């Protein structure tokens, strides 16, 4: 392991997680914000549903690990919400099973450490028109089905006392969400990812976790020597504010 050991933030889920470093995605933004503060670890698996995630939970998050994550951000739901395929194959998971899978995932993560914090991301809205434009049909997806799985995830998290971000609602707060927030109607554009980051940072800023995991609250690793810091004639310092500082207060 490369040291010093920083807090570990693990992003775990399906393609919304795997592709979170593409198109100025939310994983890349978090890695930028938390440089010298925390290590962002990506565990994303395109095409997966909550059933798949549950099957590898012990491998991705072993209970006997020497270092446990400080934060785990979980996303499953979009693939679970697909219409059942006539063959019985496909990614669809019935809603009751989805809820139980997510419950088991949450319970496992809560058992890792008293200091391991958890945020669930619900299934985001999708743009059916854009999916059809790109792929020729809706691929068995519907915004209404995403709503049902999103609401079920929110309800579960409220029951378990787990922080949750309702991406189905958050995405649609933007007037042009159906054309601006996706690359293909399913996966997030930079604009969609900006919404995800904003919601995550709001949770981290407002939650009374100790230590606070907001990027401005965590210490910077090693003294900073940077062209962005200026020392005046009397020894005073001034910091040049970056665009990152301005955007993610």
KAGI-V526022 format. One record per residue. SS is DSSP state (hx for helix, st for strand, lp for the rest). PHI is phi in radians with two decimals (none if undefined). OMEGA is omega in radians with two decimals (* if undefined). Layout:
# KAGI-V526022
{{SS;PHI;OMEGA} {SS;PHI;OMEGA}}
This chain:
# KAGI-V526022
{{lp;none;3.08} {lp;-1.40;3.13} {lp;-1.89;-0.14} {lp;-1.13;-3.13} {lp;-1.31;3.10} {lp;-1.78;2.95} {st;-1.00;3.13} {st;-1.87;3.03} {st;-1.94;-3.11} {st;-1.88;3.03} {st;-1.77;-3.00} {st;-2.24;3.12} {st;2.90;-3.06} {lp;-1.67;-2.97} {hx;-1.14;3.08} {hx;-1.05;3.07} {hx;-1.51;-3.09} {hx;-0.99;-3.09} {lp;-1.57;-3.03} {lp;-1.30;3.02} {lp;-1.81;3.11} {lp;-1.68;3.06} {lp;0.97;-3.11} {lp;0.92;-3.00} {lp;-1.32;-3.02} {hx;-1.18;3.07} {hx;-1.17;3.12} {hx;-1.15;3.13} {hx;-1.11;3.12} {hx;-1.11;3.11} {hx;-1.08;3.10} {hx;-1.16;-3.12} {hx;-1.07;-3.02} {lp;-1.70;3.07} {lp;-1.02;-3.09} {lp;1.21;3.13} {lp;-2.23;-3.13} {st;-2.67;3.07} {st;-1.70;3.10} {st;-1.64;-3.10} {st;-1.88;-3.06} {st;-1.72;3.04} {st;-2.29;-3.10} {st;-1.99;-3.03} {lp;-2.41;-3.08} {lp;-1.04;3.10} {lp;1.51;-3.07} {lp;-1.38;3.00} {lp;-2.12;-3.10} {hx;-1.12;3.11} {hx;-1.12;3.10} {hx;-1.12;-3.14} {hx;-1.05;-3.13} {hx;-1.13;-3.09} {hx;-1.16;-3.10} {lp;-1.89;-3.01} {hx;-1.00;-3.12} {hx;-1.20;3.12} {hx;-1.35;-3.13} {hx;-1.33;-3.10} {lp;-2.24;3.13} {lp;-1.16;-3.10} {lp;-1.22;-3.10} {lp;-1.67;3.13} {lp;-1.09;-3.13} {lp;-1.12;3.13} {lp;-2.04;3.11} {lp;-1.79;-3.10} {lp;-1.12;3.04} {lp;-1.38;-3.11} {st;-2.53;3.01} {st;-2.16;3.06} {st;-1.89;-2.99} {st;-1.94;3.00} {st;-2.39;2.85} {lp;-2.48;3.09} {lp;2.64;-3.12} {lp;-1.09;3.12} {lp;-1.32;3.08} {lp;-1.00;-3.02} {lp;-1.41;3.09} {lp;-1.03;3.04} {lp;-1.10;3.08} {lp;-1.06;3.10} {lp;-1.48;-3.13} {lp;-0.96;-3.13} {lp;-1.32;-3.04} {lp;1.51;3.09} {lp;-1.60;3.13} {lp;1.74;-2.99} {lp;-1.56;-3.07} {lp;-1.00;3.00} {lp;-2.21;3.13} {lp;-0.97;-3.02} {hx;-0.96;3.12} {hx;-1.06;3.12} {hx;-1.19;3.08} {hx;-0.97;-3.13} {hx;-1.06;-3.13} {hx;-1.18;3.07} {hx;-1.08;-3.13} {hx;-1.18;3.07} {hx;-1.10;-3.14} {hx;-1.13;3.10} {hx;-1.10;-3.13} {hx;-1.10;-3.12} {hx;-1.10;3.12} {hx;-1.09;-3.10} {hx;-1.15;3.13} {hx;-1.16;-3.12} {lp;-1.45;-3.06} {lp;-1.16;-3.07} {lp;-2.94;3.06} {lp;-1.14;-3.10} {lp;-1.72;3.11} {lp;-1.42;-3.13} {st;-1.73;-3.02} {st;-2.32;2.97} {st;-2.26;3.02} {st;-1.66;2.98} {st;-1.85;3.13} {lp;-1.44;3.03} {lp;-1.03;3.11} {lp;-1.33;2.97} {lp;-1.09;3.03} {lp;-2.23;3.09} {lp;-1.79;-3.11} {hx;-1.07;-3.13} {hx;-1.12;-3.13} {hx;-1.24;3.08} {hx;-1.04;-3.14} {hx;-1.11;3.14} {hx;-1.13;-3.07} {hx;-1.41;-2.98} {hx;-1.87;3.14} {lp;1.65;3.03} {lp;-2.73;-3.02} {lp;-1.49;3.05} {lp;1.06;3.13} {lp;1.35;-3.12} {lp;-1.87;3.04} {lp;-2.57;3.12} {hx;-1.15;3.13} {hx;-1.14;3.10} {hx;-1.15;3.07} {hx;-1.04;3.12} {hx;-1.04;-3.10} {hx;-1.09;-3.14} {hx;-1.24;3.09} {hx;-1.12;-3.13} {hx;-1.11;3.11} {hx;-1.14;3.11} {hx;-1.16;3.11} {hx;-1.06;-3.13} {hx;-1.07;3.12} {hx;-1.08;-3.10} {hx;-1.13;3.07} {hx;-1.10;3.11} {hx;-1.14;-3.07} {hx;-1.57;-3.08} {lp;1.26;3.14} {lp;-1.84;3.11} {st;-1.18;-3.10} {st;-2.46;3.07} {st;-2.00;-3.12} {lp;-1.46;-3.10} {hx;-1.23;3.12} {hx;-1.07;3.10} {hx;-1.37;-3.05} {hx;-1.06;-3.13} {hx;-1.06;-3.02} {lp;-1.44;3.05} {lp;-1.25;3.09} {lp;-1.50;-3.04} {lp;-1.04;-3.09} {lp;-1.75;-3.02} {hx;-0.99;-3.01} {hx;-1.23;3.11} {hx;-1.96;-3.02} {hx;-1.75;-2.91} {lp;-1.65;-3.05} {st;-2.33;3.01} {lp;-1.55;-3.07} {lp;-2.53;-3.08} {lp;1.64;-3.11} {lp;-2.07;-3.04} {lp;-1.59;-2.91} {st;-1.43;2.95} {lp;-1.43;3.10} {hx;-1.08;3.12} {hx;-1.16;3.08} {hx;-1.13;3.12} {hx;-1.14;3.09} {hx;-1.03;3.10} {hx;-1.14;3.14} {hx;-1.05;-3.13} {hx;-1.09;3.13} {hx;-0.99;-3.13} {hx;-1.17;3.13} {hx;-1.10;-3.11} {hx;-1.15;3.09} {hx;-1.12;3.09} {hx;-1.09;-3.10} {hx;-1.12;-3.12} {hx;-1.29;-3.00} {hx;-1.59;-3.07} {lp;-1.43;-3.07} {lp;-1.53;3.05} {lp;-1.33;3.07} {lp;-2.16;0.05} {lp;-1.36;3.03} {lp;-1.20;-3.03} {lp;-1.77;3.05} {lp;-1.11;-3.01} {lp;-1.07;3.12} {lp;-1.36;-3.09} {lp;-1.61;-3.11} {lp;-1.37;3.13} {lp;-1.20;3.06} {lp;-1.49;-3.08} {lp;-1.31;-3.13} {lp;1.19;3.12} {lp;-1.02;-3.09} {lp;-1.57;3.03} {lp;-2.13;-2.92} {lp;-2.59;3.04} {lp;-1.13;3.12} {lp;-1.51;3.10} {st;-1.94;-3.10} {st;-2.03;3.10} {st;-1.81;-3.11} {lp;-1.38;-3.08} {lp;-1.11;3.14} {lp;-1.80;3.09} {lp;1.55;3.13} {lp;-1.29;-3.12} {st;-2.05;3.04} {st;-2.34;-3.11} {st;-1.90;3.05} {lp;-1.27;-3.10} {lp;-1.33;-3.13} {lp;-1.55;3.08} {hx;-1.07;3.10} {hx;-1.09;3.11} {hx;-1.09;-3.11} {hx;-1.19;-3.01} {hx;-1.40;-3.03} {lp;-2.08;3.10} {lp;-1.20;*}}
